[in-house]
Each structure stands twice: as C-alpha cells, then as structure tokens.
Amino acid sequence: MMSGKEIVLGVTGGIAAYKACEIIRELRKEGAHVHVVLTASGSQFITPLTLQTLSGNPVVTDLFNLISESEIGHISLSQRADLVLVAPATANIIGKIRNGIADDMLSTVVMATCAPVLIAPAMNSQMYASAAVRENLETLRARGFHFVDPGEGELACGTFGPGRLADPPKIVEMARILLSRKTLAGRKVVVSAGPTAEALDPVRFLSNRSSGKMGYAMARAARRLGASVTLVSGPVSLPDPYFIETVRVESAARMLDAVRSASSDADIVVMAAAVADFRPAEMNAVKIKKETFSGVLPMSPTVDILAELGREKGRRILVGFAAETDALDANASGKLRRKNLDAIVANDVSRGDIGFGADENEVRLFFADGTSSDIPKAGKEAVAESIFSALCAKGVIA
Ligand code: CTP
C-alpha cells in the first residue's frame, strides 16, 4: 500500500521527536521513501544523523543552506510528496501553518504542497487547551488538513492530560488511510469478527477457535478504502483497530442485536464472525457442580444472523464467510444461496497454515451468479484488500 510512496516527514521541537524514529521505521518497512525535514528546534531533541540513518535519505534542516536546492529544495520536496506528515507538531508549527508563515523549510514545504497534510500534535495539555491552539486546529481542519489527535497520559512536563503524541502505529495507520484508493468512500460497512461465547454458568462458556484476525483485517481494509466502519467483535485478544467504531459482544444473541442496529443504514455487511449455531438451553445462575452434573447439556439453536439479514436484504450488499473443513465449494455456494448473499468467502479451516489463528489466508470467493474468484495465499490484510478488489471488479460493489 505504501510501496514507492514519497512521504515528507516534518519533525518539530518537542520531547516526542524521538518517536519520529519509530514512524520512519514503520513507513520504510512498507516500502515508502521517507524524506525528513527537521526544524531548528527539532534538532535540539534529535540529531539529523539519527534521522538520516533511519530514513536512508539526507535530512533537510534549513531553507536557504542546502547542499543541492534543485534536488531536495522546498519546491522539489513539496511536489514530490504523496503525503506530508508533521509528527510531532508543536503549537508553534501549527500556528505558523494556520497563519501562512513560511519562514523555514517545513512551513514552506507545507504551504507549497498539493499533497494531503497529516498533522500529529504534541504539546503540554494547557497549551493544547489554549484558545489559540484550539482555533488554529479548527481552522486547519476546515481547510482540509488531516489530524491524528494526541492521546491522554502523563506528559514530559509532569502533568497529566491530552497532549501526548498519538502512538506511532496509529499515525502510520492514518497515513495508510490517506494514501489508499478511496473505492469505498461514503459507504458504511459493518463487519463482524471473532467467535461468540455462549455461557453455561458464570464461569464456563462454549466457543470456537476463531481468532478474529480475518474479520479485523476486513474492517481495516474497508476503512483504508474510505468507508466508515463499525466492527462488531466477539471475544478476541486483538486490540480495537484504529479509526473504527468497535462494539464488543460475547454471545450470538448480543451479536445479533449489535449487527442489526449497526447495519440498519449500512451499505455493506461482512459477516466474518464464527457465530455459534447452538447455545446452552439454560444459563445456570450458579456454577454447575461436578457431583450434580448429569453429563448431558441441553442446547438451543441460535438465530442465523446472516440468514436473517438475507431475508430482509433491501439494497444492502451481504458478504458471508464459510468456515469449512471439507466439500468447500459445495458447502460455501449452498450457504450463499440459502442465506441470499451477494458473495461468500470460502475458507478451509482444516489447514493449519491458513485456518483459525493463522496470519495468512487463501480463499475462494463465490458470487451469486455462480462464478468464483481465487485469492492466493497472503497475509490476512492483503487477502482482505483482494476480497474488496474482487467484489469491486465483479460489480458486487458498484
Ligand atoms: N452466521 C451467522 N449466524 C449464525 C451462524 C453463522 O450470521 N448463527 C454466518 C457466519 O458469520 C458466516 C456464515 O453465516 O458468514 C456461514 O457461517 P458458517 O459457520 O460457515 O456456516 P453455518 O451456516 O453456521 O453452517 P455450518 O456451521 O453447519 O457449516
């Protein structure tokens, strides 16, 4: 996604300047070319040598004293950029950008660029709360600048509050979003992920081996493609993905409620969750004792969420996942028809290398017209992107 992209990273004078190192490493890991512009005060916190070594490119520190203005000058840098990222951004640089001051390399590059500009503020919480900074941020947002808001926490000055630079992985995720094609712009996508857990008593439950990784990857891919995304997640050990509204549920019944309410105005619903088909008929109010347990567990069926959405389909695009251990094609296409879906992703969960919990997947996508498309083995994030590309190529998502 970031391969070959040109990113100008402005580093300004705050204690969080050292976190630019992690940002550079993340961006380069994905194949981006990073050009650092370091302000004079930024160089008080971190050396050009460190940033140059990590970025693999010369660090630009001054507007008029360049080794080669023609190669790395402000116009060249601002034109070359696919994205200008300022992290950390002090109150000072934010004020300069808002007021059209271009008195150093970074403020000049920001003013001269046509690329999206992403700003990650970091400062003392009183400064962040000040009227000047608030007004500057509001104006810049209205002008189309993008932000990753600071987090709350203990600040270097000893106070506690908002102002801490957002986590580098969060900043990098927003960079990915800004650099992606916007195939799903304006769409609302609901994705379910993970297993469900059906309580037997206050300490025990029945569940399955779903890790949630594929569903989370689908949610992230949809967000990067420009959709607003709600993720309904069963109990998994994954953190909430950035920039995605995440609703955590336990049981199939709660997942039904959450998916129903999130999908009332959705354009696309992707059910990647491994929803339990049965639940214990009774939830024991107290822990079942082994001396008194009969050895038989009466079970009741759960509601098939996807089949229910299929019955009241409307204009929504419905995409299912079929977790199979055998007769993959027949089972998956049978589910597609029975549940009135637009497409279903057939997933061979019997294979250790691509099944539940694995980091990779290899799937066959079946469409309602009986055709299919194979998506080769790759990381789950890449497979998720290919699924959306295939849905668009086929015209399922117009
Ligand atoms: N699904 C659902 N609600 C359920 C069960 C399944 O919404 N109670 C959805 C899953 O999220 C998935 C699709 O239906 O998108 C197929 O799920 P899968 O478990 O493969 O199939 P089932 O229909 O449950 O059939 P079986 O377990 O017998 O294979």
Residues whose N, C-alpha, C, O or C-beta is under 5 A from the ligand:
A	BS01	CTP	M271 A272 A273 A274 V275 A276 D277 T302 V303 D304 I305 L306 G320 F321 A322 A323
